[in-house]
Amino acid sequence: MLSIKNLKIRYFIYISYHGKNYCGWQIQKNGISVQQILNEKLSIVLKEEIQVTGCGRTDTGVHARNYVAHFDTSAKIKSPDDFIIKMNKFLPQDIVIHKMIQVQDDLHARFDAKERTYRYYISTKKDPFRRETSWYYPTPLNLKLMNQAAAVLHEYTDFTSFSKLHTDVKTNNCKIKEAFWKQEGDMLIFEITADRFLRNMVRAIVGTLVEIGREKITLQDFRKIIESKDRGQAGKSVPAEGLFLEGVGYEL
């Protein structure tokens, strides 16, 4: 019988990270990941082996403004606020924990997420302070056409044309809840919310929408690309540094 003191408590942590130095969220053999760093630092502070589960993958170089993960621990955490301060001292400068909450032990950071929001940032002006957090692209783009194409995404659920090839997923279906472009000064920002995303999906969509904005392809071409279910028909993936995971939604 499991003793009371060995019962584990589950916590959700809300974090931000700058993705430049990492091979993405998930542990990989060929590089350092955000998940690896958190496992190591949490294990040191809590004095037991901790395995953190994230809300999903992010690719190499992609950033997260509001990423959610969970972990289980039998250690007693008296003050979440004090624990966050202690953890942030241990973590590198490009990873920070903002919030920590105790949740029911069957709540899952990945499987119980109802929606995720990404933003892609394009800088139309060369700026050395944006080079790691946006894609510098000075070519004029037709934002009206790009928004018309973004609206087309709501008409479809199968996004095979924007998925990285040979991924191990059961379905390429996603429900797009919101997709639009906006301009803030010399920044173009694409925001997209869906119940789930395929690997490389946002960067491939943005790359194709840029082709719309350059008026190299039409809205009819865009529909044909989606309907082809062929990654080779879509545009190139845009650079990782412009992509941010902005938020994850739950029913808590």
VEXPA-711772 format. One record per residue: residue in three letters; x, y, z of N, C-alpha, C in turn. Coordinates in steps of 0.2 Angstrom, whole numbers. Layout:
N
REC   r  n_px  n_py  n_pz ca_px ca_py ca_pz  c_px  c_py  c_pz
REC Ala     X     Y     Z     X     Y     Z     X     Y     Z
...
END
This chain:
252
REC   r  n_px  n_py  n_pz ca_px ca_py ca_pz  c_px  c_py  c_pz
REC Met     4    -6     0     0     0     0     4     6     0
REC Leu     3    11    -4     7    17    -5     5    22     1
REC Ser    11    24     5    10    28    11     9    35     9
REC Ile     6    39    13     4    46    12     9    50    10
REC Lys    15    49    13    21    53    11    24    52     4
REC Asn    22    46     1    25    45    -5    20    47   -11
REC Leu    14    49    -9     9    51   -14    12    57   -18
REC Lys    11    57   -24    14    63   -29     9    68   -30
REC Ile    11    74   -30     6    80   -32     8    82   -39
REC Arg     3    84   -43     5    86   -50     4    94   -50
REC Tyr     9    97   -53     9   104   -54     9   106   -62
REC Phe     6   111   -64     7   114   -70    12   120   -69
REC Ile    16   121   -74    21   126   -74    20   130   -81
REC Tyr    20   137   -80    19   141   -86    26   144   -87
REC Ile    29   143   -93    36   145   -94    37   149  -101
REC Ser    42   153  -101    44   156  -107    51   154  -109
REC Tyr    53   153  -115    60   152  -117    61   155  -124
REC His    68   157  -124    71   159  -131    74   153  -134
REC Gly    71   151  -140    73   145  -143    80   144  -146
REC Lys    84   150  -147    90   150  -151    95   144  -149
REC Asn    96   143  -143   101   138  -140    98   131  -140
REC Tyr    92   130  -142    89   123  -140    87   119  -147
REC Cys    87   113  -146    84   109  -152    77   108  -151
REC Gly    73   113  -148    66   112  -147    64   110  -140
REC Trp    58   109  -139    56   107  -132    58   100  -131
REC Gln    57    95  -135    57    88  -133    64    86  -133
REC Ile    66    81  -129    73    79  -128    75    75  -134
REC Gln    81    77  -137    83    74  -143    90    71  -142
REC Lys    93    67  -146    99    64  -145   105    69  -148
REC Asn   103    73  -152   108    77  -156   108    85  -153
REC Gly   106    86  -147   106    93  -145   103    94  -138
REC Ile   103   100  -135   100   101  -129    93   104  -130
REC Ser    89   101  -126    82   103  -127    79   107  -120
REC Val    74   111  -121    71   114  -115    69   109  -110
REC Gln    66   104  -112    63    98  -108    69    95  -104
REC Gln    75    94  -107    81    91  -103    83    96   -98
REC Ile    83   102   -99    86   107   -94    81   107   -88
REC Leu    74   108   -90    69   108   -84    70   101   -80
REC Asn    70    96   -83    71    89   -79    77    90   -75
REC Glu    83    92   -77    89    92   -73    88    97   -67
REC Lys    86   103   -69    85   108   -63    80   106   -58
REC Leu    74   104   -60    69   102   -56    71    96   -51
REC Ser    75    92   -54    77    86   -50    82    88   -45
REC Ile    86    93   -47    91    95   -42    88    99   -36
REC Val    83   103   -37    80   107   -32    75   103   -28
REC Leu    71    98   -31    67    94   -27    70    88   -25
REC Lys    76    86   -26    80    81   -24    77    74   -25
REC Glu    74    74   -31    71    67   -34    71    68   -41
REC Glu    70    62   -44    70    62   -52    64    65   -54
REC Ile    64    70   -58    58    73   -61    58    73   -68
REC Gln    52    71   -71    51    70   -78    45    75   -80
REC Val    47    80   -84    42    85   -86    39    83   -92
REC Thr    32    84   -93    28    83   -99    26    90  -102
REC Gly    27    91  -108    25    97  -111    19    97  -115
REC Cys    16   103  -116    10   103  -120    11   101  -127
REC Gly    17   101  -130    18    99  -137    25   100  -139
REC Arg    27    98  -145    33   100  -148    34   107  -150
REC Thr    40   110  -150    42   115  -154    48   114  -157
REC Asp    49   116  -163    55   115  -167    61   118  -165
REC Thr    67   116  -167    73   119  -166    73   127  -167
REC Gly    75   131  -163    75   138  -164    68   142  -162
REC Val    63   138  -162    56   141  -160    56   143  -153
REC His    53   149  -152    52   152  -145    45   150  -142
REC Ala    45   151  -136    38   151  -132    37   156  -127
REC Arg    32   160  -128    30   165  -123    26   162  -117
REC Asn    22   158  -119    18   155  -114    17   147  -115
REC Tyr    22   143  -113    22   136  -114    20   133  -107
REC Val    16   127  -108    13   124  -102    16   117  -101
REC Ala    18   115   -95    21   108   -94    18   106   -87
REC His    18    99   -86    17    97   -79    22    92   -77
REC Phe    22    91   -70    27    86   -67    24    84   -61
REC Asp    26    78   -59    23    75   -52    29    75   -47
REC Thr    28    77   -41    33    76   -36    30    74   -29
REC Ser    34    71   -26    32    69   -19    35    74   -14
REC Ala    39    78   -16    42    83   -12    37    88   -10
REC Lys    37    91    -4    33    96    -1    35   103    -3
REC Ile    31   106    -7    32   113    -9    27   118    -5
REC Lys    30   121     0    26   125     4    24   132     1
REC Ser    28   135    -3    26   141    -6    28   141   -14
REC Pro    23   140   -18    25   140   -25    28   146   -28
REC Asp    27   152   -25    30   158   -27    38   158   -25
REC Asp    39   155   -19    46   155   -17    50   149   -21
REC Phe    46   144   -23    49   139   -27    51   142   -34
REC Ile    47   146   -37    48   149   -43    54   153   -43
REC Ile    55   157   -38    61   161   -37    67   157   -37
REC Lys    67   152   -33    72   147   -32    74   144   -39
REC Met    69   141   -42    70   138   -49    73   143   -54
REC Asn    71   149   -54    73   154   -59    80   156   -58
REC Lys    83   155   -52    90   156   -51    94   150   -54
REC Phe    91   144   -54    95   138   -56    94   138   -64
REC Leu    89   141   -67    88   140   -74    92   145   -78
REC Pro    94   143   -84    98   148   -88    94   154   -90
REC Gln    97   159   -92    94   166   -93    88   165   -99
REC Asp    89   160  -103    84   160  -109    78   156  -107
REC Ile    77   153  -101    71   150   -98    69   153   -92
REC Val    62   154   -91    59   157   -85    53   154   -84
REC Ile    51   152   -77    45   150   -75    41   156   -72
REC His    35   157   -75    31   163   -73    26   161   -67
REC Lys    23   155   -68    18   153   -64    18   145   -62
REC Met    15   143   -57    15   136   -55     8   135   -51
REC Ile     4   130   -53    -2   129   -50    -3   121   -48
REC Gln    -5   119   -43    -7   112   -41   -13   111   -45
REC Val   -13   105   -49   -19   103   -52   -21    95   -50
REC Gln   -27    93   -53   -29    86   -51   -24    82   -55
REC Asp   -23    76   -52   -17    71   -54   -18    68   -61
REC Asp   -24    69   -64   -25    66   -70   -26    71   -76
REC Leu   -24    78   -74   -24    83   -79   -17    83   -83
REC His   -18    83   -89   -12    82   -94   -10    88   -98
REC Ala    -4    90   -98    -2    96  -101    -4    96  -109
REC Arg    -2    90  -111    -3    89  -119   -10    87  -121
REC Phe   -12    82  -118   -19    79  -120   -25    83  -118
REC Asp   -24    87  -113   -30    91  -111   -30    98  -113
REC Ala   -25    99  -117   -25   106  -120   -31   107  -125
REC Lys   -35   112  -125   -40   113  -130   -38   117  -136
REC Glu   -34   121  -135   -31   125  -141   -24   128  -140
REC Arg   -21   129  -145   -14   132  -145   -14   138  -149
REC Thr   -11   143  -148   -10   149  -152    -3   151  -153
REC Tyr    -1   152  -160     5   153  -162     5   160  -165
REC Arg    11   164  -165    12   170  -169    18   170  -173
REC Tyr    18   172  -179    24   173  -183    25   180  -184
REC Tyr    32   182  -183    33   189  -184    38   190  -190
REC Ile    36   195  -194    40   197  -200    42   204  -199
REC Ser    48   206  -199    51   213  -198    52   215  -205
REC Thr    49   221  -207    50   224  -214    56   229  -214
REC Lys    58   230  -208    64   234  -207    70   231  -204
REC Lys    76   232  -207    81   228  -204    83   231  -197
REC Asp    83   227  -192    84   229  -185    88   223  -181
REC Pro    94   225  -179    99   220  -176    96   217  -170
REC Phe    91   221  -166    88   219  -160    82   214  -161
REC Arg    80   213  -167    75   208  -169    77   202  -173
REC Arg    84   202  -174    86   196  -179    85   189  -176
REC Glu    84   189  -169    83   182  -166    76   181  -165
REC Thr    72   186  -166    65   185  -164    60   187  -169
REC Ser    62   187  -175    58   189  -181    62   187  -188
REC Trp    58   187  -193    61   186  -199    61   192  -203
REC Tyr    67   194  -205    68   201  -209    66   199  -216
REC Tyr    61   203  -219    59   201  -225    56   208  -228
REC Pro    61   212  -232    59   218  -234    54   219  -240
REC Thr    53   213  -244    49   213  -250    42   215  -248
REC Pro    39   220  -252    32   222  -250    27   216  -251
REC Leu    22   216  -247    18   210  -247    11   213  -247
REC Asn     6   210  -250    -1   212  -250    -5   209  -244
REC Leu    -5   213  -239    -8   210  -233   -15   208  -234
REC Lys   -19   212  -238   -26   211  -239   -27   204  -242
REC Leu   -23   202  -247   -23   196  -250   -21   190  -245
REC Met   -16   191  -241   -14   187  -236   -20   185  -231
REC Asn   -23   190  -229   -29   189  -225   -35   185  -228
REC Gln   -36   187  -234   -41   183  -238   -39   175  -238
REC Ala   -33   174  -239   -30   167  -240   -31   164  -233
REC Ala   -29   168  -227   -29   165  -221   -36   163  -219
REC Ala   -41   167  -221   -48   165  -220   -50   158  -223
REC Val   -47   157  -229   -48   150  -232   -46   144  -228
REC Leu   -42   145  -223   -40   140  -219   -46   137  -215
REC His   -50   141  -213   -56   139  -210   -61   134  -213
REC Glu   -60   133  -220   -64   129  -224   -61   122  -224
REC Tyr   -56   121  -221   -52   114  -222   -50   111  -215
REC Thr   -50   105  -215   -47   102  -209   -41    97  -210
REC Asp   -40    95  -216   -34    91  -217   -28    95  -220
REC Phe   -23    96  -216   -17   100  -218   -11    97  -219
REC Thr   -12    91  -223    -6    87  -225    -1    91  -229
REC Ser    -4    96  -233     1   100  -237     5   104  -233
REC Phe     4   105  -227     8   109  -223    12   106  -217
REC Ser    12    99  -218    15    95  -213    22    92  -215
REC Lys    26    92  -210    33    89  -211    32    82  -213
REC Leu    35    79  -218    35    73  -221    37    67  -216
REC His    34    61  -216    36    56  -212    35    57  -205
REC Thr    30    60  -202    29    61  -195    25    55  -193
REC Asp    25    53  -187    21    48  -184    15    51  -180
REC Val    10    52  -184     4    55  -181    -2    51  -185
REC Lys    -7    50  -181   -13    46  -183   -17    50  -188
REC Thr   -17    56  -188   -21    60  -192   -18    67  -194
REC Asn   -19    70  -199   -17    77  -201   -23    82  -201
REC Asn   -28    80  -197   -34    84  -197   -33    89  -191
REC Cys   -34    95  -192   -34   101  -187   -40   105  -188
REC Lys   -42   108  -182   -48   113  -183   -45   120  -181
REC Ile   -45   124  -187   -42   131  -186   -48   135  -183
REC Lys   -47   138  -178   -52   142  -174   -51   150  -176
REC Glu   -45   152  -178   -43   159  -179   -37   159  -183
REC Ala   -37   163  -189   -31   164  -193   -31   171  -196
REC Phe   -26   175  -195   -26   182  -197   -20   185  -197
REC Trp   -19   190  -201   -13   195  -201   -14   202  -199
REC Lys   -10   205  -195   -11   212  -193    -4   215  -194
REC Gln    -4   222  -195     2   226  -195     3   230  -189
REC Glu     9   230  -186    10   235  -181    17   238  -182
REC Gly    16   244  -185    22   248  -187    25   244  -193
REC Asp    32   243  -192    35   239  -197    35   231  -196
REC Met    31   229  -192    30   222  -190    24   219  -193
REC Leu    24   213  -197    19   210  -199    18   204  -195
REC Ile    12   203  -192    11   197  -187     5   193  -189
REC Phe     7   186  -190     2   181  -191     0   177  -185
REC Glu    -6   177  -183    -9   174  -178   -13   168  -180
REC Ile   -12   162  -177   -16   156  -179   -18   152  -172
REC Thr   -24   150  -171   -26   146  -166   -30   140  -168
REC Ala   -28   134  -166   -31   128  -168   -31   123  -162
REC Asp   -35   118  -163   -35   113  -157   -29   109  -157
REC Arg   -25   108  -163   -19   105  -163   -15   107  -169
REC Phe    -8   106  -169    -4   108  -175     0   102  -177
REC Leu     1   102  -184     6    97  -186    13   100  -186
REC Arg    18    95  -186    25    97  -186    26   102  -192
REC Asn    29   108  -191    31   112  -196    25   116  -199
REC Met    19   115  -197    13   117  -200    13   125  -201
REC Val    14   128  -195    13   136  -195    19   139  -200
REC Arg    25   136  -200    30   139  -204    29   138  -211
REC Ala    26   132  -213    24   131  -220    18   135  -222
REC Ile    13   136  -218     7   140  -220    10   147  -221
REC Val    14   150  -216    16   157  -217    20   157  -224
REC Gly    25   152  -225    28   153  -231    24   153  -237
REC Thr    18   149  -237    14   149  -243    10   156  -243
REC Leu     8   158  -237     4   165  -237     9   171  -240
REC Val    15   170  -239    20   175  -241    20   175  -249
REC Glu    19   169  -252    19   169  -259    12   172  -262
REC Ile     7   171  -258     1   175  -259     2   182  -259
REC Gly     5   185  -254     7   192  -253    11   195  -258
REC Arg    16   191  -261    20   193  -266    16   192  -273
REC Glu    10   190  -273     6   189  -279     9   184  -284
REC Lys    13   179  -281    15   174  -285    10   168  -286
REC Ile     6   167  -282     0   162  -282    -6   166  -280
REC Thr   -12   163  -283   -18   166  -282   -22   162  -276
REC Leu   -28   165  -274   -32   162  -269   -34   155  -271
REC Gln   -35   154  -278   -37   148  -281   -32   143  -280
REC Asp   -26   145  -282   -20   141  -281   -19   139  -274
REC Phe   -20   143  -269   -20   141  -262   -24   136  -260
REC Arg   -31   136  -263   -35   131  -261   -33   124  -264
REC Lys   -30   124  -270   -28   118  -274   -22   115  -270
REC Ile   -18   120  -267   -12   117  -263   -15   113  -257
REC Ile   -20   116  -253   -22   112  -248   -25   106  -250
REC Glu   -29   106  -255   -33   100  -257   -28    95  -260
REC Ser   -22    97  -262   -18    92  -265   -15    87  -260
REC Lys   -15    89  -254   -12    85  -248    -5    83  -250
REC Asp    -1    88  -253     5    86  -255    10    92  -253
REC Arg    15    90  -248    19    96  -245    23    99  -251
REC Gly    25    95  -256    29    98  -261    25   104  -265
REC Gln    19   104  -264    15   110  -268    15   116  -264
REC Ala    16   116  -258    16   122  -253    22   126  -253
REC Gly    22   132  -251    28   136  -250    33   133  -246
REC Lys    39   136  -246    45   134  -241    43   136  -234
REC Ser    46   133  -229    45   134  -222    49   141  -221
REC Val    46   145  -217    50   151  -215    54   150  -210
REC Pro    59   154  -208    64   153  -203    61   152  -196
REC Ala    64   148  -192    61   147  -185    61   153  -181
REC Glu    66   157  -181    67   162  -176    61   167  -176
REC Gly    56   167  -181    50   172  -181    44   169  -177
REC Leu    45   162  -175    39   159  -173    39   158  -165
REC Phe    33   160  -162    32   160  -155    26   156  -154
REC Leu    26   151  -149    20   148  -146    18   154  -141
REC Glu    12   156  -142    10   162  -138     5   160  -132
REC Gly     2   154  -133    -3   152  -127    -6   145  -128
REC Val    -8   142  -123   -11   136  -123   -18   136  -118
REC Gly   -23   134  -121   -30   134  -117   -32   128  -114
REC Tyr   -34   128  -108   -37   122  -105   -44   124  -101
REC Glu   -47   119  -100   -53   120   -95   -51   118   -88
REC Leu   -49   122   -85   -46   121   -78   -52   122   -73
END
